[in-house]
Amino acid sequence: SDVYKRQVFIATRHDSHSRLVCAALEAGKHVFVEKPLALSPDELNQVIQAYEATRLAASAPILSIGFNRRFAPHVLKMKALLETVREPKSLIMTVNAGAIPPEHWTQDPRVGGGRIIGEGCHFIDLMRFLVGSAITGVQALAMWRAPGLVTPEDKVTFTLRFADGSFGTVHYLANGHRTFPKERLE
């Protein structure tokens, strides 16, 4: 069917995502891209331009990014419960990501973007989904370099501020004990 000829799935290394998304959109294809969409503001702007150039067409392509946490049954239940709360919300997400060697491709800022761009983006999307309001500010703090600390960039705390007054903090840590849960949301 023609529907299948118009779809592209991008599940490559992160440094190729924006380029492949732009090419697929320019070819009029619907695109599902594994996260992250882009590694830099320049790449993101290129994707936005490619999308904007096609979105007014009669059969405008759909662009979808592979954020998956928002579709989990427990998250959908949380969303339904939070929608009854009319005042700003406070969320705390602790991610016990586990260590990855510093030479792994995901740790390379040029190829994988680092773990916050490559994986931490799931939790930004999750909080944005649960709060249901635009992000208006970000504060971040990486673990300070110290003897024995190989990769401080994957041990980060960041707080998102939302337009409705809500805020959410993500503790993304790659050095937690394996008996501690991988992901916990309060």
TIVO-2410 file (N, C-alpha, C; in nm, 3 decimals):
# residues 186
REC num residu      c1      c2      c3 atome chaine
REC   1      S   0.083  -0.119   0.000     N      A
REC   1      S   0.000   0.000   0.000    CA      A
REC   1      S   0.087   0.124   0.000     C      A
REC   2      D   0.032   0.236  -0.050     N      A
REC   2      D   0.105   0.363  -0.055    CA      A
REC   2      D   0.140   0.416   0.083     C      A
REC   3      V   0.058   0.383   0.182     N      A
REC   3      V   0.084   0.430   0.318    CA      A
REC   3      V   0.222   0.384   0.364     C      A
REC   4      Y   0.256   0.258   0.338     N      A
REC   4      Y   0.384   0.205   0.383    CA      A
REC   4      Y   0.500   0.263   0.305     C      A
REC   5      K   0.478   0.304   0.183     N      A
REC   5      K   0.584   0.365   0.102    CA      A
REC   5      K   0.616   0.506   0.149     C      A
REC   6      R   0.527   0.564   0.230     N      A
REC   6      R   0.547   0.702   0.277    CA      A
REC   6      R   0.603   0.707   0.419     C      A
REC   7      Q   0.646   0.595   0.477     N      A
REC   7      Q   0.695   0.592   0.614    CA      A
REC   7      Q   0.843   0.562   0.621     C      A
REC   8      V   0.911   0.633   0.712     N      A
REC   8      V   1.052   0.609   0.737    CA      A
REC   8      V   1.071   0.594   0.888     C      A
REC   9      F   1.144   0.492   0.928     N      A
REC   9      F   1.179   0.472   1.067    CA      A
REC   9      F   1.329   0.492   1.081     C      A
REC  10      I   1.369   0.582   1.169     N      A
REC  10      I   1.511   0.615   1.187    CA      A
REC  10      I   1.553   0.567   1.326     C      A
REC  11      A   1.641   0.468   1.329     N      A
REC  11      A   1.690   0.412   1.454    CA      A
REC  11      A   1.841   0.392   1.444     C      A
REC  12      T   1.908   0.497   1.401     N      A
REC  12      T   2.053   0.495   1.381    CA      A
REC  12      T   2.121   0.563   1.499     C      A
REC  13      R   2.253   0.575   1.491     N      A
REC  13      R   2.325   0.651   1.593    CA      A
REC  13      R   2.277   0.795   1.591     C      A
REC  14      H   2.283   0.858   1.705     N      A
REC  14      H   2.221   0.989   1.725    CA      A
REC  14      H   2.271   1.099   1.632     C      A
REC  15      D   2.398   1.093   1.591     N      A
REC  15      D   2.454   1.200   1.509    CA      A
REC  15      D   2.396   1.204   1.367     C      A
REC  16      S   2.322   1.103   1.327     N      A
REC  16      S   2.262   1.103   1.193    CA      A
REC  16      S   2.113   1.137   1.194     C      A
REC  17      H   2.052   1.145   1.310     N      A
REC  17      H   1.907   1.162   1.319    CA      A
REC  17      H   1.857   1.286   1.245     C      A
REC  18      S   1.911   1.402   1.276     N      A
REC  18      S   1.856   1.525   1.217    CA      A
REC  18      S   1.872   1.527   1.065     C      A
REC  19      R   1.986   1.482   1.017     N      A
REC  19      R   2.009   1.480   0.872    CA      A
REC  19      R   1.911   1.387   0.802     C      A
REC  20      L   1.889   1.268   0.858     N      A
REC  20      L   1.797   1.172   0.797    CA      A
REC  20      L   1.652   1.219   0.808     C      A
REC  21      V   1.616   1.283   0.919     N      A
REC  21      V   1.481   1.336   0.935    CA      A
REC  21      V   1.455   1.442   0.830     C      A
REC  22      C   1.549   1.534   0.810     N      A
REC  22      C   1.531   1.640   0.710    CA      A
REC  22      C   1.513   1.581   0.570     C      A
REC  23      A   1.597   1.483   0.536     N      A
REC  23      A   1.588   1.421   0.404    CA      A
REC  23      A   1.452   1.351   0.386     C      A
REC  24      A   1.406   1.281   0.487     N      A
REC  24      A   1.278   1.210   0.478    CA      A
REC  24      A   1.162   1.308   0.466     C      A
REC  25      L   1.163   1.415   0.546     N      A
REC  25      L   1.056   1.516   0.538    CA      A
REC  25      L   1.055   1.582   0.401     C      A
REC  26      E   1.172   1.616   0.351     N      A
REC  26      E   1.181   1.679   0.219    CA      A
REC  26      E   1.131   1.585   0.109     C      A
REC  27      A   1.139   1.455   0.132     N      A
REC  27      A   1.088   1.356   0.036    CA      A
REC  27      A   0.940   1.328   0.058     C      A
REC  28      G   0.878   1.397   0.154     N      A
REC  28      G   0.736   1.380   0.179    CA      A
REC  28      G   0.699   1.258   0.261     C      A
REC  29      K   0.794   1.204   0.335     N      A
REC  29      K   0.772   1.081   0.412    CA      A
REC  29      K   0.727   1.114   0.554     C      A
REC  30      H   0.640   1.028   0.610     N      A
REC  30      H   0.611   1.032   0.753    CA      A
REC  30      H   0.735   0.975   0.823     C      A
REC  31      V   0.772   1.034   0.938     N      A
REC  31      V   0.896   0.995   1.003    CA      A
REC  31      V   0.872   0.959   1.149     C      A
REC  32      F   0.922   0.842   1.187     N      A
REC  32      F   0.937   0.808   1.328    CA      A
REC  32      F   1.086   0.802   1.352     C      A
REC  33      V   1.135   0.885   1.442     N      A
REC  33      V   1.278   0.888   1.473    CA      A
REC  33      V   1.298   0.853   1.620     C      A
REC  34      E   1.390   0.763   1.643     N      A
REC  34      E   1.427   0.733   1.780    CA      A
REC  34      E   1.488   0.858   1.840     C      A
REC  35      K   1.470   0.880   1.969     N      A
REC  35      K   1.526   0.998   2.034    CA      A
REC  35      K   1.678   0.989   2.037     C      A
REC  36      P   1.749   1.098   2.039     N      A
REC  36      P   1.705   1.237   2.032    CA      A
REC  36      P   1.685   1.280   1.887     C      A
REC  37      L   1.604   1.382   1.870     N      A
REC  37      L   1.578   1.436   1.736    CA      A
REC  37      L   1.702   1.503   1.680     C      A
REC  38      A   1.778   1.572   1.764     N      A
REC  38      A   1.896   1.646   1.721    CA      A
REC  38      A   1.995   1.654   1.836     C      A
REC  39      L   2.121   1.683   1.803     N      A
REC  39      L   2.224   1.695   1.906    CA      A
REC  39      L   2.263   1.839   1.936     C      A
REC  40      S   2.220   1.932   1.854     N      A
REC  40      S   2.260   2.072   1.874    CA      A
REC  40      S   2.145   2.164   1.833     C      A
REC  41      P   2.149   2.288   1.878     N      A
REC  41      P   2.047   2.384   1.833    CA      A
REC  41      P   2.046   2.402   1.681     C      A
REC  42      D   2.163   2.400   1.617     N      A
REC  42      D   2.167   2.413   1.470    CA      A
REC  42      D   2.094   2.297   1.403     C      A
REC  43      E   2.120   2.174   1.449     N      A
REC  43      E   2.052   2.058   1.392    CA      A
REC  43      E   1.902   2.068   1.415     C      A
REC  44      L   1.862   2.109   1.533     N      A
REC  44      L   1.720   2.123   1.563    CA      A
REC  44      L   1.655   2.227   1.472     C      A
REC  45      N   1.722   2.339   1.451     N      A
REC  45      N   1.668   2.442   1.361    CA      A
REC  45      N   1.654   2.391   1.218     C      A
REC  46      Q   1.746   2.308   1.173     N      A
REC  46      Q   1.735   2.249   1.039    CA      A
REC  46      Q   1.612   2.159   1.029     C      A
REC  47      V   1.586   2.081   1.133     N      A
REC  47      V   1.467   1.995   1.134    CA      A
REC  47      V   1.341   2.080   1.135     C      A
REC  48      I   1.340   2.183   1.217     N      A
REC  48      I   1.222   2.271   1.223    CA      A
REC  48      I   1.196   2.333   1.086     C      A
REC  49      Q   1.299   2.379   1.019     N      A
REC  49      Q   1.283   2.437   0.885    CA      A
REC  49      Q   1.229   2.335   0.786     C      A
REC  50      A   1.282   2.214   0.790     N      A
REC  50      A   1.235   2.109   0.698    CA      A
REC  50      A   1.089   2.075   0.728     C      A
REC  51      Y   1.054   2.068   0.855     N      A
REC  51      Y   0.915   2.038   0.893    CA      A
REC  51      Y   0.822   2.152   0.851     C      A
REC  52      E   0.860   2.274   0.881     N      A
REC  52      E   0.777   2.390   0.847    CA      A
REC  52      E   0.755   2.400   0.696     C      A
REC  53      A   0.854   2.363   0.617     N      A
REC  53      A   0.842   2.369   0.471    CA      A
REC  53      A   0.741   2.269   0.417     C      A
REC  54      T   0.709   2.164   0.494     N      A
REC  54      T   0.618   2.060   0.445    CA      A
REC  54      T   0.483   2.059   0.513     C      A
REC  55      R   0.468   2.127   0.625     N      A
REC  55      R   0.347   2.108   0.706    CA      A
REC  55      R   0.221   2.168   0.645     C      A
REC  56      L   0.233   2.257   0.549     N      A
REC  56      L   0.114   2.313   0.485    CA      A
REC  56      L   0.073   2.240   0.358     C      A
REC  57      A   0.150   2.138   0.321     N      A
REC  57      A   0.117   2.059   0.203    CA      A
REC  57      A  -0.012   1.981   0.227     C      A
REC  58      A  -0.080   1.946   0.121     N      A
REC  58      A  -0.207   1.873   0.131    CA      A
REC  58      A  -0.191   1.742   0.207     C      A
REC  59      S  -0.080   1.674   0.186     N      A
REC  59      S  -0.053   1.549   0.258    CA      A
REC  59      S   0.075   1.567   0.339     C      A
REC  60      A   0.070   1.660   0.433     N      A
REC  60      A   0.188   1.692   0.514    CA      A
REC  60      A   0.237   1.571   0.591     C      A
REC  61      P   0.368   1.550   0.590     N      A
REC  61      P   0.422   1.436   0.665    CA      A
REC  61      P   0.408   1.455   0.816     C      A
REC  62      I   0.398   1.344   0.886     N      A
REC  62      I   0.392   1.343   1.032    CA      A
REC  62      I   0.533   1.313   1.083     C      A
REC  63      L   0.577   1.390   1.182     N      A
REC  63      L   0.705   1.366   1.247    CA      A
REC  63      L   0.679   1.323   1.390     C      A
REC  64      S   0.728   1.205   1.427     N      A
REC  64      S   0.708   1.151   1.561    CA      A
REC  64      S   0.843   1.110   1.619     C      A
REC  65      I   0.865   1.143   1.747     N      A
REC  65      I   0.991   1.113   1.813    CA      A
REC  65      I   0.967   1.003   1.916     C      A
REC  66      G   1.060   0.910   1.926     N      A
REC  66      G   1.043   0.789   2.007    CA      A
REC  66      G   1.056   0.805   2.156     C      A
REC  67      F   0.979   0.896   2.214     N      A
REC  67      F   0.971   0.902   2.360    CA      A
REC  67      F   0.869   0.799   2.404     C      A
REC  68      N   0.907   0.709   2.494     N      A
REC  68      N   0.817   0.598   2.526    CA      A
REC  68      N   0.759   0.601   2.667     C      A
REC  69      R   0.819   0.674   2.759     N      A
REC  69      R   0.772   0.669   2.898    CA      A
REC  69      R   0.626   0.715   2.911     C      A
REC  70      R   0.586   0.812   2.831     N      A
REC  70      R   0.452   0.868   2.844    CA      A
REC  70      R   0.341   0.768   2.809     C      A
REC  71      F   0.374   0.657   2.748     N      A
REC  71      F   0.273   0.560   2.707    CA      A
REC  71      F   0.257   0.443   2.805     C      A
REC  72      A   0.340   0.439   2.909     N      A
REC  72      A   0.331   0.332   3.008    CA      A
REC  72      A   0.198   0.342   3.084     C      A
REC  73      P   0.132   0.230   3.112     N      A
REC  73      P   0.003   0.233   3.182    CA      A
REC  73      P   0.006   0.311   3.314     C      A
REC  74      H   0.112   0.297   3.392     N      A
REC  74      H   0.119   0.369   3.519    CA      A
REC  74      H   0.129   0.520   3.496     C      A
REC  75      V   0.200   0.559   3.392     N      A
REC  75      V   0.214   0.702   3.361    CA      A
REC  75      V   0.079   0.758   3.315     C      A
REC  76      L   0.006   0.683   3.236     N      A
REC  76      L  -0.126   0.729   3.192    CA      A
REC  76      L  -0.220   0.746   3.311     C      A
REC  77      K  -0.209   0.658   3.409     N      A
REC  77      K  -0.288   0.671   3.531    CA      A
REC  77      K  -0.246   0.796   3.609     C      A
REC  78      M  -0.114   0.818   3.620     N      A
REC  78      M  -0.064   0.939   3.687    CA      A
REC  78      M  -0.116   1.065   3.618     C      A
REC  79      K  -0.112   1.064   3.486     N      A
REC  79      K  -0.159   1.180   3.408    CA      A
REC  79      K  -0.306   1.208   3.440     C      A
REC  80      A  -0.388   1.104   3.441     N      A
REC  80      A  -0.531   1.122   3.471    CA      A
REC  80      A  -0.550   1.178   3.611     C      A
REC  81      L  -0.474   1.130   3.707     N      A
REC  81      L  -0.486   1.180   3.844    CA      A
REC  81      L  -0.437   1.325   3.854     C      A
REC  82      L  -0.328   1.356   3.788     N      A
REC  82      L  -0.273   1.492   3.794    CA      A
REC  82      L  -0.362   1.594   3.723     C      A
REC  83      E  -0.437   1.550   3.625     N      A
REC  83      E  -0.526   1.643   3.553    CA      A
REC  83      E  -0.636   1.698   3.643     C      A
REC  84      T  -0.664   1.632   3.754     N      A
REC  84      T  -0.766   1.683   3.848    CA      A
REC  84      T  -0.709   1.790   3.941     C      A
REC  85      V  -0.577   1.805   3.943     N      A
REC  85      V  -0.512   1.904   4.030    CA      A
REC  85      V  -0.500   2.034   3.952     C      A
REC  86      R  -0.556   2.140   4.006     N      A
REC  86      R  -0.559   2.269   3.935    CA      A
REC  86      R  -0.441   2.359   3.971     C      A
REC  87      E  -0.370   2.328   4.077     N      A
REC  87      E  -0.257   2.413   4.115    CA      A
REC  87      E  -0.127   2.355   4.057     C      A
REC  88      P  -0.018   2.431   4.060     N      A
REC  88      P   0.110   2.381   4.008    CA      A
REC  88      P   0.153   2.252   4.078     C      A
REC  89      K   0.229   2.172   4.006     N      A
REC  89      K   0.273   2.042   4.055    CA      A
REC  89      K   0.424   2.043   4.079     C      A
REC  90      S   0.469   1.952   4.163     N      A
REC  90      S   0.612   1.932   4.187    CA      A
REC  90      S   0.642   1.785   4.165     C      A
REC  91      L   0.734   1.756   4.075     N      A
REC  91      L   0.771   1.619   4.042    CA      A
REC  91      L   0.919   1.597   4.071     C      A
REC  92      I   0.953   1.478   4.118     N      A
REC  92      I   1.093   1.440   4.138    CA      A
REC  92      I   1.114   1.305   4.071     C      A
REC  93      M   1.208   1.301   3.979     N      A
REC  93      M   1.240   1.178   3.906    CA      A
REC  93      M   1.383   1.140   3.940     C      A
REC  94      T   1.402   1.018   3.990     N      A
REC  94      T   1.536   0.968   4.016    CA      A
REC  94      T   1.563   0.855   3.918     C      A
REC  95      V   1.671   0.870   3.844     N      A
REC  95      V   1.709   0.771   3.743    CA      A
REC  95      V   1.843   0.711   3.785     C      A
REC  96      N   1.843   0.582   3.807     N      A
REC  96      N   1.963   0.507   3.842    CA      A
REC  96      N   2.009   0.437   3.713     C      A
REC  97      A   2.073   0.514   3.626     N      A
REC  97      A   2.098   0.472   3.488    CA      A
REC  97      A   2.202   0.362   3.474     C      A
REC  98      G   2.292   0.350   3.568     N      A
REC  98      G   2.400   0.252   3.555    CA      A
REC  98      G   2.515   0.308   3.474     C      A
REC  99      A   2.632   0.258   3.501     N      A
REC  99      A   2.754   0.309   3.437    CA      A
REC  99      A   2.769   0.257   3.294     C      A
REC 100      I   2.819   0.344   3.209     N      A
REC 100      I   2.860   0.308   3.072    CA      A
REC 100      I   3.003   0.359   3.057     C      A
REC 101      P   3.092   0.282   2.998     N      A
REC 101      P   3.231   0.327   2.986    CA      A
REC 101      P   3.242   0.461   2.912     C      A
REC 102      P   3.337   0.544   2.949     N      A
REC 102      P   3.349   0.675   2.886    CA      A
REC 102      P   3.378   0.669   2.735     C      A
REC 103      E   3.432   0.558   2.687     N      A
REC 103      E   3.461   0.545   2.544    CA      A
REC 103      E   3.341   0.494   2.463     C      A
REC 104      H   3.230   0.463   2.527     N      A
REC 104      H   3.109   0.419   2.456    CA      A
REC 104      H   3.058   0.531   2.367     C      A
REC 105      W   3.005   0.498   2.250     N      A
REC 105      W   2.965   0.601   2.152    CA      A
REC 105      W   2.860   0.697   2.208     C      A
REC 106      T   2.773   0.650   2.299     N      A
REC 106      T   2.671   0.740   2.353    CA      A
REC 106      T   2.732   0.850   2.439     C      A
REC 107      Q   2.850   0.827   2.494     N      A
REC 107      Q   2.917   0.927   2.578    CA      A
REC 107      Q   2.986   1.035   2.494     C      A
REC 108      D   3.011   1.009   2.367     N      A
REC 108      D   3.079   1.105   2.278    CA      A
REC 108      D   2.980   1.215   2.238     C      A
REC 109      P   3.006   1.340   2.275     N      A
REC 109      P   2.911   1.448   2.244    CA      A
REC 109      P   2.883   1.464   2.094     C      A
REC 110      R   2.978   1.429   2.008     N      A
REC 110      R   2.959   1.446   1.862    CA      A
REC 110      R   2.878   1.332   1.802     C      A
REC 111      V   2.881   1.214   1.861     N      A
REC 111      V   2.815   1.096   1.803    CA      A
REC 111      V   2.686   1.062   1.879     C      A
REC 112      G   2.695   1.054   2.010     N      A
REC 112      G   2.579   1.015   2.090    CA      A
REC 112      G   2.514   1.129   2.165     C      A
REC 113      G   2.584   1.241   2.174     N      A
REC 113      G   2.530   1.357   2.243    CA      A
REC 113      G   2.548   1.356   2.393     C      A
REC 114      G   2.600   1.245   2.446     N      A
REC 114      G   2.609   1.230   2.591    CA      A
REC 114      G   2.478   1.171   2.642     C      A
REC 115      R   2.478   1.128   2.764     N      A
REC 115      R   2.363   1.055   2.816    CA      A
REC 115      R   2.243   1.142   2.846     C      A
REC 116      I   2.263   1.268   2.878     N      A
REC 116      I   2.148   1.354   2.908    CA      A
REC 116      I   2.071   1.383   2.779     C      A
REC 117      I   2.141   1.418   2.672     N      A
REC 117      I   2.072   1.441   2.545    CA      A
REC 117      I   2.018   1.310   2.490     C      A
REC 118      G   2.096   1.203   2.498     N      A
REC 118      G   2.058   1.076   2.439    CA      A
REC 118      G   1.955   0.997   2.516     C      A
REC 119      E   1.955   1.008   2.648     N      A
REC 119      E   1.862   0.930   2.728    CA      A
REC 119      E   1.781   1.015   2.826     C      A
REC 120      G   1.846   1.115   2.885     N      A
REC 120      G   1.777   1.202   2.980    CA      A
REC 120      G   1.659   1.274   2.919     C      A
REC 121      C   1.661   1.288   2.786     N      A
REC 121      C   1.550   1.354   2.717    CA      A
REC 121      C   1.417   1.282   2.742     C      A
REC 122      H   1.421   1.150   2.769     N      A
REC 122      H   1.297   1.077   2.800    CA      A
REC 122      H   1.227   1.137   2.922     C      A
REC 123      F   1.305   1.179   3.019     N      A
REC 123      F   1.248   1.225   3.145    CA      A
REC 123      F   1.201   1.370   3.135     C      A
REC 124      I   1.264   1.445   3.047     N      A
REC 124      I   1.214   1.580   3.017    CA      A
REC 124      I   1.078   1.568   2.950     C      A
REC 125      D   1.067   1.479   2.852     N      A
REC 125      D   0.940   1.457   2.786    CA      A
REC 125      D   0.835   1.404   2.883     C      A
REC 126      L   0.873   1.313   2.972     N      A
REC 126      L   0.780   1.257   3.069    CA      A
REC 126      L   0.723   1.366   3.160     C      A
REC 127      M   0.810   1.451   3.212     N      A
REC 127      M   0.762   1.558   3.300    CA      A
REC 127      M   0.674   1.657   3.224     C      A
REC 128      R   0.715   1.690   3.104     N      A
REC 128      R   0.636   1.782   3.020    CA      A
REC 128      R   0.497   1.722   2.996     C      A
REC 129      F   0.490   1.594   2.969     N      A
REC 129      F   0.364   1.525   2.946    CA      A
REC 129      F   0.277   1.528   3.073     C      A
REC 130      L   0.335   1.493   3.186     N      A
REC 130      L   0.257   1.485   3.310    CA      A
REC 130      L   0.207   1.622   3.356     C      A
REC 131      V   0.291   1.725   3.342     N      A
REC 131      V   0.250   1.859   3.384    CA      A
REC 131      V   0.151   1.919   3.284     C      A
REC 132      G   0.173   1.893   3.155     N      A
REC 132      G   0.082   1.945   3.053    CA      A
REC 132      G   0.098   2.094   3.028     C      A
REC 133      S   0.219   2.145   3.047     N      A
REC 133      S   0.245   2.287   3.031    CA      A
REC 133      S   0.384   2.303   2.968     C      A
REC 134      A   0.406   2.415   2.901     N      A
REC 134      A   0.534   2.440   2.834    CA      A
REC 134      A   0.647   2.459   2.935     C      A
REC 135      I   0.765   2.416   2.899     N      A
REC 135      I   0.885   2.439   2.980    CA      A
REC 135      I   0.931   2.582   2.956     C      A
REC 136      T   0.953   2.656   3.065     N      A
REC 136      T   0.994   2.796   3.052    CA      A
REC 136      T   1.134   2.822   3.107     C      A
REC 137      G   1.194   2.726   3.174     N      A
REC 137      G   1.328   2.746   3.228    CA      A
REC 137      G   1.391   2.615   3.271     C      A
REC 138      V   1.524   2.616   3.275     N      A
REC 138      V   1.601   2.498   3.314    CA      A
REC 138      V   1.719   2.541   3.398     C      A
REC 139      Q   1.746   2.466   3.503     N      A
REC 139      Q   1.869   2.481   3.581    CA      A
REC 139      Q   1.931   2.342   3.589     C      A
REC 140      A   2.064   2.336   3.576     N      A
REC 140      A   2.131   2.207   3.578    CA      A
REC 140      A   2.261   2.215   3.656     C      A
REC 141      L   2.298   2.101   3.713     N      A
REC 141      L   2.421   2.090   3.789    CA      A
REC 141      L   2.477   1.950   3.770     C      A
REC 142      A   2.601   1.942   3.720     N      A
REC 142      A   2.667   1.813   3.705    CA      A
REC 142      A   2.753   1.786   3.829     C      A
REC 143      M   2.775   1.659   3.857     N      A
REC 143      M   2.860   1.623   3.970    CA      A
REC 143      M   2.999   1.681   3.946     C      A
REC 144      W   3.056   1.737   4.049     N      A
REC 144      W   3.186   1.802   4.039    CA      A
REC 144      W   3.295   1.699   4.014     C      A
REC 145      R   3.393   1.737   3.933     N      A
REC 145      R   3.507   1.647   3.909    CA      A
REC 145      R   3.580   1.620   4.040     C      A
REC 146      A   3.608   1.493   4.064     N      A
REC 146      A   3.676   1.453   4.187    CA      A
REC 146      A   3.760   1.330   4.157     C      A
REC 147      P   3.858   1.301   4.240     N      A
REC 147      P   3.938   1.179   4.219    CA      A
REC 147      P   3.846   1.057   4.210     C      A
REC 148      G   3.870   0.975   4.109     N      A
REC 148      G   3.792   0.853   4.090    CA      A
REC 148      G   3.666   0.871   4.007     C      A
REC 149      L   3.626   0.995   3.982     N      A
REC 149      L   3.505   1.021   3.902    CA      A
REC 149      L   3.547   1.031   3.756     C      A
REC 150      V   3.505   0.933   3.677     N      A
REC 150      V   3.548   0.924   3.537    CA      A
REC 150      V   3.462   1.012   3.446     C      A
REC 151      T   3.331   1.006   3.461     N      A
REC 151      T   3.240   1.077   3.371    CA      A
REC 151      T   3.138   1.157   3.451     C      A
REC 152      P   3.166   1.282   3.483     N      A
REC 152      P   3.068   1.359   3.560    CA      A
REC 152      P   2.944   1.398   3.478     C      A
REC 153      E   2.954   1.395   3.346     N      A
REC 153      E   2.843   1.438   3.260    CA      A
REC 153      E   2.721   1.346   3.266     C      A
REC 154      D   2.737   1.226   3.320     N      A
REC 154      D   2.620   1.137   3.333    CA      A
REC 154      D   2.576   1.124   3.479     C      A
REC 155      K   2.610   1.224   3.557     N      A
REC 155      K   2.565   1.236   3.696    CA      A
REC 155      K   2.519   1.380   3.713     C      A
REC 156      V   2.393   1.403   3.681     N      A
REC 156      V   2.341   1.539   3.667    CA      A
REC 156      V   2.207   1.552   3.739     C      A
REC 157      T   2.185   1.669   3.794     N      A
REC 157      T   2.052   1.705   3.845    CA      A
REC 157      T   2.007   1.827   3.767     C      A
REC 158      F   1.884   1.822   3.716     N      A
REC 158      F   1.831   1.941   3.649    CA      A
REC 158      F   1.686   1.961   3.690     C      A
REC 159      T   1.649   2.088   3.695     N      A
REC 159      T   1.514   2.126   3.733    CA      A
REC 159      T   1.450   2.202   3.618     C      A
REC 160      L   1.329   2.162   3.584     N      A
REC 160      L   1.252   2.227   3.478    CA      A
REC 160      L   1.145   2.314   3.543     C      A
REC 161      R   1.129   2.435   3.490     N      A
REC 161      R   1.021   2.523   3.534    CA      A
REC 161      R   0.917   2.525   3.421     C      A
REC 162      F   0.789   2.522   3.459     N      A
REC 162      F   0.681   2.514   3.361    CA      A
REC 162      F   0.597   2.641   3.366     C      A
REC 163      A   0.532   2.671   3.255     N      A
REC 163      A   0.453   2.794   3.241    CA      A
REC 163      A   0.340   2.803   3.343     C      A
REC 164      D   0.289   2.690   3.390     N      A
REC 164      D   0.178   2.693   3.486    CA      A
REC 164      D   0.224   2.707   3.632     C      A
REC 165      G   0.356   2.724   3.653     N      A
REC 165      G   0.410   2.737   3.787    CA      A
REC 165      G   0.465   2.608   3.845     C      A
REC 166      S   0.445   2.497   3.777     N      A
REC 166      S   0.498   2.368   3.822    CA      A
REC 166      S   0.649   2.364   3.804     C      A
REC 167      F   0.712   2.268   3.874     N      A
REC 167      F   0.853   2.241   3.851    CA      A
REC 167      F   0.878   2.092   3.870     C      A
REC 168      G   0.982   2.044   3.804     N      A
REC 168      G   1.018   1.904   3.815    CA      A
REC 168      G   1.168   1.890   3.817     C      A
REC 169      T   1.217   1.804   3.903     N      A
REC 169      T   1.361   1.781   3.915    CA      A
REC 169      T   1.392   1.638   3.874     C      A
REC 170      V   1.497   1.624   3.794     N      A
REC 170      V   1.546   1.492   3.753    CA      A
REC 170      V   1.685   1.474   3.811     C      A
REC 171      H   1.702   1.367   3.887     N      A
REC 171      H   1.835   1.326   3.933    CA      A
REC 171      H   1.874   1.209   3.842     C      A
REC 172      Y   1.962   1.237   3.747     N      A
REC 172      Y   2.007   1.135   3.652    CA      A
REC 172      Y   2.146   1.093   3.696     C      A
REC 173      L   2.158   0.970   3.747     N      A
REC 173      L   2.282   0.925   3.808    CA      A
REC 173      L   2.325   0.792   3.747     C      A
REC 174      A   2.453   0.784   3.712     N      A
REC 174      A   2.507   0.661   3.655    CA      A
REC 174      A   2.594   0.587   3.756     C      A
REC 175      N   2.588   0.628   3.882     N      A
REC 175      N   2.674   0.566   3.982    CA      A
REC 175      N   2.596   0.513   4.103     C      A
REC 176      G   2.468   0.486   4.085     N      A
REC 176      G   2.389   0.432   4.195    CA      A
REC 176      G   2.408   0.281   4.209     C      A
REC 177      H   2.375   0.230   4.324     N      A
REC 177      H   2.385   0.086   4.349    CA      A
REC 177      H   2.279   0.013   4.268     C      A
REC 178      R   2.311  -0.105   4.220     N      A
REC 178      R   2.218  -0.179   4.132    CA      A
REC 178      R   2.094  -0.228   4.204     C      A
REC 179      T   2.092  -0.229   4.338     N      A
REC 179      T   1.972  -0.270   4.410    CA      A
REC 179      T   1.870  -0.157   4.418     C      A
REC 180      F   1.911  -0.035   4.387     N      A
REC 180      F   1.819   0.079   4.387    CA      A
REC 180      F   1.739   0.077   4.257     C      A
REC 181      P   1.611   0.113   4.258     N      A
REC 181      P   1.530   0.108   4.134    CA      A
REC 181      P   1.592   0.190   4.020     C      A
REC 182      K   1.570   0.144   3.898     N      A
REC 182      K   1.623   0.213   3.779    CA      A
REC 182      K   1.555   0.349   3.760     C      A
REC 183      E   1.426   0.356   3.782     N      A
REC 183      E   1.353   0.482   3.765    CA      A
REC 183      E   1.248   0.492   3.874     C      A
REC 184      R   1.242   0.610   3.936     N      A
REC 184      R   1.141   0.633   4.038    CA      A
REC 184      R   1.088   0.776   4.021     C      A
REC 185      L   0.956   0.788   4.017     N      A
REC 185      L   0.892   0.917   4.000    CA      A
REC 185      L   0.803   0.945   4.120     C      A
REC 186      E   0.823   1.062   4.180     N      A
REC 186      E   0.740   1.104   4.293    CA      A
REC 186      E   0.667   1.230   4.253     C      A
***
